[in-house]
Amino acid sequence: MDQPIPPGPGHNTPPDAVAAQVAREAARRRTFAIIAHPDAGKTTLTEKLLLRGGAIQLAGAVRAKGDRRRTRSDWMKIEQDRGISVATSVMTFERDNVVFNLLDTPGHEDFSEDTYRTLTAVDAAVMVLDAAKGIEAQTRKLFEVCRMRDIPIVTFINKMDRDGRDVFELLEEIEKTLALDVAPVAWPVGLGREFIGTYDLLRPSLHLMADGSQPLALSGLDDPRLDAAVPKNLVEGLREGAELATALSTFDEKAFLQGTMTPVYFGSALRDFGVGHLLDGLARYAPPPGSRAADLRVVEPEEPALTGFVFKIQANMDPNHRDRVAFLRICSGRLLKGMRLKQVRTGKAVPVNAPLFFFARDRQVAEEAFPGDVVGIANHGVLRIGDTLTEGEDINFRGVPSFAPEILRRVIIDDAMAAKKLNKALEQLTEEGVVQLFRPLDGAGVVVGVVGALQLDVLGARLAAEYSVKARFESTGFDLMRWVVTEDRIAEEKFRRTNSHDIAEDHDRNLVAFFTSDWRRKRAEEEHPALRFVELREQHGVEG
């Protein structure tokens, strides 16, 4: 039987007053992610956004106990060694009465699954493109995930101060490759070594790198002050390009919010130019938290009762404390420190005694939080990715995906005495979503599944560093895995009997099948028509 959830702190506040406060606070939230191909400048842009938002004093460092120390979003040692992002970080900061929740995502293609989950928790995305390279493979993959969820996308063309492609060529590539209407809201003044700033097309003004953050307000492209501020060899090209861009496409806020049009900004994250303009655009145009579909109804953000879902679990963010934190995206209501929430999957009460706001590895206790916010909840193996938390209502948010892994390996250890530690480590890392864990029903050793080879490196590094387990990985002989879905229990039992050496259960005890080739998968579909072999499973808190 479900445990009753006792009223939390602040429960005597009239519902109308809570709803009014929630609506006000939700309206000033902007929760977004940055998507980019590796090396497009995502990490640098993240740092400069935090710098602009006052979250850090120096890009790449904050002051702690009088000393400067590294607190980039890439905090894990393997990230520092390789210079890539392999874990999602959450950073909250406030600027001009707008609260920004920035969810930094892995940039390496092997870590798309964690990125996909993160994109279920945002209301908008910033797509960063290298001015010399344009649309790249990982950008296209991540864009398609945004498109599936109709996430509005703001485009930032980075590295404009380096030699790059023609601007109109870049805009045309976005339109043709992504089938997305483009609307420049700024236009570059010069290109490459001659790049000196941008002209704001929506609010006529000139932004020059040499002048810092102080734009020059203008009446339009014909303003004579433009001639005085821009070198003669650049001003004519600016006017021609800006007029043509305006004639080609006009920014339509409704189309942007529907995910069919992207406003385009230009700049150089490394030189901290165009970042403030981008941040202003996010505040002005990016949507606040909206309605969210659950299994039984649609949840509105201004509802007074709290709802939210877990999209990520991270262990050992602070190795000194061996902590485990569940990241909760709040969808409605007000979260107060000390609340007890219902874990819908189990019906159990989950105490939220010290919810956390994050800046990369730094954290502070959140006295309260609102729709759009992402808070950390101390987790001792109770919460899982996809869990819904409420103040008592039995609903489940949908859409947190789990993908069939592309690489399947057995974990081998030479020290048999470490087997218990290995099992515990794999359980915890599976709950985080670092790997997927499968237990063959014939009693063979456990199998781990990953999306890309780099995940195996991360798994090995974390096993050694956090659990003191030295492991290596061997081939299973299987090339792919699928979840087995059916309502026909007789057909399922027949499949179990005839394929006893090729089946396993995942962490949630869902049946999975291993195949040596895609041909074998197709053959199984023909032999067992009552079964479906699926490569995508939603984690929405319902036990398998």
C-alpha positions as CSV (number, residue, x, y, z in Angstrom):
1,M,0.0,0.0,0.0
2,D,1.2,3.5,-0.8
3,Q,2.6,5.4,2.2
4,P,0.8,8.6,2.9
5,I,3.0,11.7,2.3
6,P,2.8,14.0,5.2
7,P,2.4,17.7,4.5
8,G,5.7,19.5,4.1
9,P,6.9,22.9,5.3
10,G,4.8,25.8,4.2
11,H,1.7,23.6,3.7
12,N,-0.5,26.2,5.5
13,T,0.1,28.8,2.8
14,P,-3.1,29.3,0.8
15,P,-3.0,27.4,-2.5
16,D,-3.9,30.6,-4.5
17,A,-0.9,32.4,-2.9
18,V,1.4,29.4,-3.7
19,A,0.1,29.3,-7.3
20,A,0.7,33.0,-7.8
21,Q,4.3,32.7,-6.4
22,V,5.0,29.7,-8.6
23,A,3.7,31.4,-11.7
24,R,5.9,34.5,-11.0
25,E,9.0,32.4,-10.4
26,A,8.4,30.1,-13.3
27,A,8.0,33.0,-15.7
28,R,11.6,34.2,-15.0
29,R,13.2,30.8,-15.4
30,R,15.1,29.8,-18.6
31,T,16.4,26.2,-18.6
32,F,18.6,25.4,-21.6
33,A,21.4,23.1,-22.8
34,I,24.2,23.8,-25.2
35,I,24.6,21.3,-28.1
36,A,27.7,21.2,-30.3
37,H,30.1,19.0,-32.1
38,P,33.4,18.6,-30.2
39,D,35.8,21.5,-30.6
40,A,33.1,24.0,-31.7
41,G,33.7,26.0,-28.5
42,K,30.9,24.8,-26.2
43,T,33.0,24.7,-23.0
44,T,34.5,28.1,-23.6
45,L,31.0,29.5,-24.3
46,T,29.7,27.9,-21.1
47,E,32.4,29.6,-19.1
48,K,31.8,33.0,-20.7
49,L,28.0,32.7,-20.1
50,L,28.8,32.0,-16.4
51,L,31.1,34.9,-16.3
52,R,28.5,37.2,-17.9
53,G,26.0,35.9,-15.4
54,G,28.2,36.7,-12.4
55,A,28.5,33.0,-11.5
56,I,32.3,33.2,-11.7
57,Q,34.9,35.9,-11.3
58,L,37.4,34.5,-13.8
59,A,36.6,32.2,-16.7
60,G,37.9,28.8,-15.7
61,A,38.3,29.6,-12.0
62,V,36.4,30.8,-8.9
63,R,37.6,31.9,-5.6
64,A,37.4,29.4,-2.8
65,K,39.1,30.0,0.6
66,G,41.2,32.7,-1.0
67,D,42.6,30.5,-3.7
68,R,41.8,30.3,-7.3
69,R,40.9,26.8,-8.3
70,R,39.6,25.1,-11.4
71,T,35.8,24.7,-11.5
72,R,35.1,24.3,-15.2
73,S,32.0,22.2,-15.9
74,D,34.4,19.4,-16.9
75,W,35.3,18.2,-13.4
76,M,36.0,14.5,-13.8
77,K,39.6,13.5,-14.0
78,I,39.2,11.7,-17.3
79,E,37.6,14.9,-18.7
80,Q,40.5,17.0,-17.5
81,D,43.1,14.6,-19.0
82,R,41.4,14.4,-22.4
83,G,39.9,17.9,-22.6
84,I,36.4,16.7,-23.3
85,S,33.1,16.7,-21.5
86,V,31.8,13.2,-20.5
87,A,29.3,14.1,-17.7
88,T,26.4,16.4,-17.5
89,S,26.8,19.4,-15.2
90,V,24.1,21.8,-14.0
91,M,24.8,25.5,-13.4
92,T,22.4,28.0,-12.0
93,F,22.9,31.8,-12.1
94,E,20.8,34.9,-12.2
95,R,21.1,38.0,-14.4
96,D,18.8,41.0,-14.7
97,N,16.1,39.2,-12.6
98,V,16.2,36.1,-14.9
99,V,17.2,32.8,-13.5
100,F,19.2,30.7,-15.9
101,N,19.6,26.9,-15.5
102,L,22.4,25.8,-17.8
103,L,22.7,22.1,-18.3
104,D,26.1,21.4,-19.8
105,T,26.1,18.2,-21.9
106,P,28.8,15.8,-23.1
107,G,30.3,16.9,-26.3
108,H,31.9,13.7,-27.4
109,E,29.8,11.5,-29.7
110,D,30.2,8.4,-27.5
111,F,28.1,10.1,-24.8
112,S,25.0,10.8,-26.7
113,E,22.8,8.8,-24.4
114,D,23.5,11.1,-21.4
115,T,23.0,14.1,-23.7
116,Y,19.7,12.8,-24.9
117,R,18.4,12.4,-21.3
118,T,19.6,15.9,-20.5
119,L,17.6,17.3,-23.4
120,T,14.4,15.9,-21.9
121,A,14.9,18.3,-19.0
122,V,15.4,21.6,-20.9
123,D,13.0,24.1,-22.5
124,A,15.5,25.5,-25.1
125,A,18.9,24.8,-26.6
126,V,21.8,26.8,-27.9
127,M,23.4,25.2,-31.0
128,V,27.1,26.2,-31.3
129,L,28.6,26.1,-34.8
130,D,32.2,26.6,-35.8
131,A,32.3,29.4,-38.4
132,A,34.8,27.4,-40.5
133,K,33.0,24.0,-40.2
134,G,29.3,24.7,-40.0
135,I,27.0,21.7,-39.4
136,E,29.0,18.6,-38.2
137,A,27.9,15.0,-37.5
138,Q,27.3,15.3,-33.7
139,T,25.5,18.6,-34.2
140,R,23.1,17.0,-36.6
141,K,22.4,14.0,-34.2
142,L,21.7,16.3,-31.3
143,F,19.5,18.6,-33.4
144,E,17.3,15.7,-34.4
145,V,16.7,14.9,-30.7
146,C,15.7,18.5,-30.2
147,R,13.4,18.3,-33.2
148,M,11.7,15.2,-31.8
149,R,10.8,17.2,-28.7
150,D,10.1,20.5,-30.6
151,I,12.8,22.2,-28.5
152,P,13.4,25.8,-29.6
153,I,16.9,26.3,-30.8
154,V,19.1,29.5,-30.7
155,T,22.1,29.3,-33.0
156,F,25.5,30.8,-32.0
157,I,28.1,30.9,-34.8
158,N,31.4,30.9,-33.0
159,K,35.0,31.7,-33.9
160,M,34.0,34.6,-36.2
161,D,37.4,36.2,-35.6
162,R,39.1,33.3,-37.4
163,D,39.1,32.4,-41.1
164,G,35.7,30.9,-41.9
165,R,33.1,30.3,-44.5
166,D,30.8,32.8,-46.1
167,V,27.9,33.8,-43.8
168,F,25.2,33.2,-46.3
169,E,26.7,29.8,-47.1
170,L,26.5,28.9,-43.4
171,L,22.9,30.1,-43.1
172,E,21.9,28.1,-46.3
173,E,23.6,25.0,-44.9
174,I,21.5,25.3,-41.7
175,E,18.3,25.6,-43.7
176,K,19.1,22.7,-46.1
177,T,20.8,20.3,-43.7
178,L,18.4,20.8,-40.7
179,A,15.3,21.9,-42.6
180,L,15.1,24.8,-40.2
181,D,14.3,28.4,-41.1
182,V,17.0,30.8,-40.1
183,A,16.6,34.4,-39.0
184,P,19.8,36.3,-38.2
185,V,19.2,38.7,-35.3
186,A,22.7,40.1,-35.7
187,W,25.0,40.6,-38.6
188,P,28.8,40.4,-38.5
189,V,30.9,43.4,-39.2
190,G,33.9,42.0,-41.1
191,L,35.0,38.4,-41.2
192,G,38.0,36.5,-39.9
193,R,40.9,38.9,-39.0
194,E,38.7,41.8,-40.0
195,F,35.9,40.9,-37.7
196,I,35.3,43.8,-35.3
197,G,31.7,43.3,-34.1
198,T,28.1,42.8,-34.9
199,Y,25.1,44.9,-35.9
200,D,21.8,44.1,-34.1
201,L,19.1,43.7,-36.7
202,L,16.2,43.6,-34.3
203,R,17.2,46.6,-32.1
204,P,19.4,48.7,-34.4
205,S,22.7,49.0,-32.6
206,L,26.4,48.4,-33.1
207,H,28.3,46.0,-30.9
208,L,32.1,46.4,-31.2
209,M,34.7,44.1,-29.6
210,A,36.9,47.1,-28.8
211,D,34.1,48.8,-26.8
212,G,33.3,45.9,-24.5
213,S,29.7,45.4,-23.7
214,Q,28.4,49.0,-24.5
215,P,26.5,48.9,-27.8
216,L,26.0,52.1,-29.8
217,A,22.3,52.7,-30.3
218,L,21.5,53.6,-33.9
219,S,18.4,54.7,-35.9
220,G,19.2,52.1,-38.6
221,L,21.7,51.2,-41.2
222,D,21.5,54.7,-42.7
223,D,22.6,56.3,-39.4
224,P,25.7,58.4,-40.2
225,R,27.2,57.4,-36.9
226,L,27.6,53.9,-38.4
227,D,30.1,55.4,-41.0
228,A,32.0,57.1,-38.2
229,A,32.3,53.9,-36.1
230,V,33.0,51.3,-38.8
231,P,36.1,51.4,-41.1
232,K,35.2,52.4,-44.6
233,N,36.3,49.1,-46.1
234,L,33.7,47.3,-43.9
235,V,30.7,49.6,-43.7
236,E,29.5,49.0,-47.2
237,G,29.6,45.2,-46.9
238,L,27.8,45.4,-43.6
239,R,24.9,47.4,-45.1
240,E,24.6,45.1,-48.1
241,G,24.8,41.9,-46.0
242,A,22.4,43.2,-43.3
243,E,19.8,44.5,-45.8
244,L,19.9,41.2,-47.7
245,A,19.6,39.1,-44.5
246,T,16.6,41.2,-43.4
247,A,15.0,40.8,-46.8
248,L,15.5,37.0,-46.8
249,S,14.0,36.2,-43.4
250,T,12.4,38.0,-40.4
251,F,12.5,36.6,-36.9
252,D,9.2,35.1,-36.0
253,E,8.9,34.4,-32.3
254,K,6.0,32.0,-32.7
255,A,7.9,29.9,-35.3
256,F,10.9,29.9,-33.0
257,L,8.9,28.6,-30.0
258,Q,7.4,25.9,-32.3
259,G,11.0,24.7,-33.1
260,T,10.8,25.6,-36.9
261,M,12.9,28.7,-36.9
262,T,16.2,29.6,-35.2
263,P,17.5,33.1,-34.4
264,V,21.2,33.3,-35.3
265,Y,23.9,35.2,-33.3
266,F,27.5,35.7,-34.1
267,G,30.6,36.1,-32.0
268,S,33.8,34.7,-30.5
269,A,33.4,32.9,-27.2
270,L,37.2,32.9,-26.7
271,R,37.3,36.7,-26.9
272,D,34.0,37.0,-24.9
273,F,32.2,38.7,-27.7
274,G,28.6,38.1,-28.7
275,V,28.0,36.2,-25.5
276,G,26.2,39.0,-23.7
277,H,24.0,39.5,-26.8
278,L,23.2,35.8,-26.8
279,L,22.3,35.8,-23.1
280,D,20.0,38.8,-23.7
281,G,18.3,36.9,-26.5
282,L,17.8,33.8,-24.3
283,A,16.2,36.0,-21.6
284,R,14.0,37.8,-24.2
285,Y,12.9,34.9,-26.4
286,A,13.6,31.5,-24.9
287,P,10.5,30.1,-23.3
288,P,9.9,29.7,-19.6
289,P,8.9,26.3,-18.3
290,G,5.8,25.0,-20.1
291,S,3.3,22.2,-19.8
292,R,4.6,18.6,-19.5
293,A,2.8,15.5,-20.6
294,A,2.5,12.7,-18.0
295,D,0.8,9.3,-18.5
296,L,-2.6,10.4,-17.1
297,R,-2.7,14.2,-17.8
298,V,-0.8,17.3,-18.8
299,V,0.9,19.1,-15.9
300,E,1.0,22.9,-15.9
301,P,4.0,24.7,-14.3
302,E,1.9,27.1,-12.2
303,E,0.1,24.3,-10.4
304,P,0.8,24.6,-6.6
305,A,1.6,20.9,-6.1
306,L,5.1,19.9,-6.8
307,T,6.0,17.4,-9.6
308,G,9.3,16.5,-11.1
309,F,11.3,13.8,-12.7
310,V,14.9,12.4,-12.3
311,F,16.9,12.6,-15.5
312,K,20.4,11.9,-14.2
313,I,22.1,10.3,-11.2
314,Q,25.7,11.2,-10.4
315,A,27.9,9.5,-7.8
316,N,31.1,10.7,-6.2
317,M,30.9,14.4,-7.4
318,D,32.7,14.9,-4.1
319,P,35.1,11.9,-3.7
320,N,35.7,12.8,-0.1
321,H,32.1,12.1,0.8
322,R,31.3,9.3,-1.7
323,D,28.0,11.0,-2.4
324,R,25.2,10.0,-4.8
325,V,23.0,12.8,-6.2
326,A,19.8,12.5,-8.2
327,F,19.1,15.5,-10.5
328,L,15.4,16.4,-10.4
329,R,13.9,18.7,-13.0
330,I,10.9,20.5,-11.3
331,C,7.9,20.6,-13.6
332,S,5.3,22.3,-11.3
333,G,4.8,23.7,-7.9
334,R,7.3,24.8,-5.2
335,L,10.0,22.7,-3.7
336,L,10.9,23.5,-0.1
337,K,13.7,22.2,2.0
338,G,12.4,19.5,4.3
339,M,9.6,18.2,2.1
340,R,8.8,14.6,1.8
341,L,7.9,13.6,-1.8
342,K,6.3,10.5,-3.2
343,Q,8.3,8.3,-5.4
344,V,5.5,7.1,-7.7
345,R,7.3,4.0,-8.9
346,T,7.4,2.5,-5.4
347,G,4.9,4.6,-3.5
348,K,7.6,5.4,-0.9
349,A,8.2,8.8,0.8
350,V,11.5,10.4,-0.2
351,P,12.8,13.1,2.3
352,V,14.3,16.2,0.6
353,N,16.1,17.6,3.6
354,A,18.9,19.4,1.7
355,P,18.1,20.0,-2.0
356,L,21.1,21.4,-3.8
357,F,21.7,24.0,-6.5
358,F,24.9,23.4,-8.5
359,F,27.6,25.3,-10.2
360,A,29.7,22.4,-11.6
361,R,31.3,20.9,-8.5
362,D,30.2,23.7,-6.2
363,R,26.9,23.5,-4.5
364,Q,24.6,25.2,-2.0
365,V,21.5,24.2,-0.2
366,A,18.3,25.4,-2.0
367,E,15.8,26.8,0.5
368,E,13.2,26.7,-2.3
369,A,13.0,25.9,-6.0
370,F,10.5,26.3,-8.8
371,P,9.5,25.0,-12.2
372,G,12.5,25.0,-14.5
373,D,15.0,24.6,-11.7
374,V,17.2,21.5,-11.4
375,V,18.0,20.4,-7.9
376,G,20.1,17.7,-6.5
377,I,18.7,15.2,-4.0
378,A,20.9,13.0,-1.9
379,N,20.3,9.5,-3.1
380,H,21.3,6.2,-1.5
381,G,20.2,3.8,-4.3
382,V,16.5,4.6,-3.9
383,L,16.0,7.0,-6.9
384,R,16.5,5.9,-10.5
385,I,16.6,7.7,-13.8
386,G,13.1,8.3,-15.0
387,D,11.5,8.3,-11.5
388,T,8.7,10.8,-11.0
389,L,8.4,12.6,-7.6
390,T,5.1,14.3,-6.5
391,E,3.4,15.5,-3.4
392,G,1.1,12.4,-3.6
393,E,-0.4,12.2,-7.1
394,D,0.2,9.0,-9.0
395,I,1.4,10.2,-12.4
396,N,4.5,9.4,-14.3
397,F,6.3,11.8,-16.7
398,R,7.4,10.1,-19.9
399,G,10.2,10.6,-22.4
400,V,13.4,9.8,-20.5
401,P,15.0,7.4,-23.0
402,S,17.3,4.4,-22.7
403,F,19.0,3.3,-26.0
404,A,20.1,-0.2,-26.9
405,P,23.9,-0.2,-26.5
406,E,26.2,-0.6,-29.5
407,I,29.0,-2.3,-27.6
408,L,28.5,-5.3,-25.3
409,R,31.4,-6.5,-23.1
410,R,32.0,-8.9,-20.2
411,V,33.8,-7.4,-17.2
412,I,36.9,-9.4,-16.2
413,I,38.8,-9.0,-12.9
414,D,41.9,-10.9,-11.9
415,D,41.3,-10.5,-8.2
416,A,38.4,-12.7,-7.2
417,M,38.3,-11.0,-3.8
418,A,37.2,-7.8,-5.6
419,A,34.0,-9.4,-7.0
420,K,31.7,-8.0,-4.3
421,K,33.1,-4.5,-4.9
422,L,32.7,-4.9,-8.6
423,N,29.1,-5.8,-8.3
424,K,28.4,-2.8,-6.1
425,A,30.2,-0.5,-8.4
426,L,28.4,-1.8,-11.5
427,E,25.0,-1.4,-9.7
428,Q,25.8,2.2,-8.8
429,L,27.2,3.2,-12.2
430,T,24.2,1.6,-13.9
431,E,21.8,3.6,-11.8
432,E,23.8,6.7,-12.9
433,G,23.3,5.7,-16.6
434,V,27.1,5.4,-17.1
435,V,26.6,1.9,-18.4
436,Q,23.8,-0.6,-18.8
437,L,24.0,-3.8,-16.9
438,F,22.7,-7.2,-18.1
439,R,22.5,-10.4,-16.2
440,P,22.4,-13.5,-18.5
441,L,19.7,-16.0,-17.5
442,D,22.0,-18.9,-18.1
443,G,24.2,-17.8,-15.2
444,A,27.1,-16.5,-17.3
445,G,29.0,-13.4,-16.1
446,V,27.4,-10.0,-16.2
447,V,27.5,-8.0,-19.5
448,V,27.8,-4.3,-19.7
449,G,26.5,-2.2,-22.6
450,V,27.7,1.2,-23.7
451,V,26.9,3.5,-26.6
452,G,30.5,4.2,-27.6
453,A,34.0,3.0,-26.9
454,L,34.9,6.0,-24.8
455,Q,32.3,5.0,-22.2
456,L,34.4,1.8,-21.6
457,D,37.4,4.0,-20.8
458,V,35.3,6.1,-18.4
459,L,33.9,2.9,-16.8
460,G,37.5,1.5,-16.3
461,A,38.8,4.8,-15.0
462,R,36.0,5.2,-12.5
463,L,36.1,1.6,-11.3
464,A,39.8,2.1,-10.5
465,A,39.6,5.6,-9.1
466,E,36.4,5.4,-7.1
467,Y,36.1,1.7,-6.2
468,S,39.7,0.5,-6.3
469,V,38.7,-2.2,-8.8
470,K,41.0,-3.0,-11.7
471,A,39.0,-4.5,-14.6
472,R,39.3,-5.2,-18.3
473,F,36.7,-5.9,-20.9
474,E,36.3,-8.9,-23.2
475,S,34.1,-9.4,-26.2
476,T,30.8,-11.3,-25.7
477,G,30.5,-12.5,-29.2
478,F,27.2,-10.5,-29.5
479,D,26.9,-7.5,-31.8
480,L,23.6,-6.1,-30.7
481,M,20.9,-6.2,-28.0
482,R,17.2,-5.5,-28.0
483,W,14.5,-5.3,-25.4
484,V,11.8,-8.0,-25.7
485,V,8.3,-6.6,-25.6
486,T,5.1,-8.6,-25.7
487,E,1.7,-9.1,-24.0
488,D,1.7,-12.8,-25.0
489,R,3.3,-14.6,-22.0
490,I,3.1,-18.0,-23.7
491,A,5.1,-16.7,-26.7
492,E,7.6,-15.1,-24.3
493,E,8.1,-18.3,-22.4
494,K,8.7,-20.2,-25.6
495,F,11.3,-17.6,-26.6
496,R,13.0,-18.0,-23.2
497,R,13.2,-21.8,-23.6
498,T,14.6,-21.8,-27.1
499,N,17.1,-19.0,-26.6
500,S,18.3,-19.6,-23.0
501,H,21.9,-18.7,-23.8
502,D,21.1,-15.5,-25.6
503,I,18.9,-13.7,-23.2
504,A,19.3,-11.7,-20.0
505,E,17.5,-9.2,-17.7
506,D,18.4,-5.6,-17.5
507,H,18.8,-3.6,-14.3
508,D,15.0,-3.2,-14.0
509,R,14.4,-6.9,-14.8
510,N,13.2,-6.3,-18.3
511,L,13.9,-9.2,-20.7
512,V,16.5,-8.5,-23.3
513,A,17.9,-10.6,-26.2
514,F,21.4,-10.7,-27.6
515,F,22.1,-11.2,-31.3
516,T,25.3,-12.1,-33.2
517,S,24.1,-10.1,-36.2
518,D,21.2,-8.0,-37.5
519,W,20.3,-10.9,-39.7
520,R,19.8,-13.0,-36.5
521,R,17.5,-10.3,-35.1
522,K,15.4,-10.3,-38.3
523,R,15.2,-14.1,-38.1
524,A,14.0,-14.0,-34.5
525,E,11.3,-11.5,-35.5
526,E,10.1,-14.0,-38.2
527,E,10.2,-17.0,-35.8
528,H,8.5,-15.1,-33.0
529,P,5.9,-12.8,-34.5
530,A,4.2,-12.2,-31.2
531,L,7.4,-10.5,-29.8
532,R,8.8,-7.1,-30.6
533,F,12.5,-6.5,-30.3
534,V,12.9,-2.7,-29.6
535,E,16.0,-0.5,-29.4
536,L,14.5,2.4,-27.5
537,R,12.8,2.1,-24.1
538,E,11.3,5.0,-22.1
539,Q,12.2,5.1,-18.5
540,H,9.2,6.6,-16.8
541,G,9.2,5.0,-13.4
542,V,7.0,2.0,-14.1
543,E,8.7,-1.2,-13.2
544,G,9.2,-3.6,-16.1
